[in-house]
């Protein structure tokens, strides 16, 4: 980075690598192991039946996850190779916007069926809590994007006044 020390650069690379690993793990889970988003029921013989909490709308949302995850992975690889302040700030703003789109799409599609939860009170409350959490996440991403934009703008103005 233009204004960071070598220790800061190592931290950025470690952060980028961590994001790549977590995003790859998330991509693998959402793509191949979504069947574990379920409510397990143990039968009298000890067998376990999984009642899926996902509707078919999940597969409408899944391509968004795949594209967003690939974008995040590629962008972080680029940031490791091509280390520029403006690129990093722009990428973080875009990551936050992707987060808003992803959580917003989950709220609108809502590919969950919590009726498989045996407790009726919990089955009624969980959708409200999940919706509230997703809205909170979208607001968090919006605030983070705004903060990154202000930070990038302040940096630009500071460098123009030199």
Buried (B, 14 or more C-beta within 10 A) or exposed (E): EEEBEEEEEEEBBEEBEEBBEEBBEBBEEBEEEBEEBBBEEEEEEEEEEEEBBBBEBBEEBBEBBEEBBEBBBEBBEBBBEEBEBEBBBBBBBBBBBBBBBBBBBBBEBBBBBBBBBEEEEEBEEBBEEBBEEBEEBBEBBBEBBEEBBEBBEEBEEEEEEE
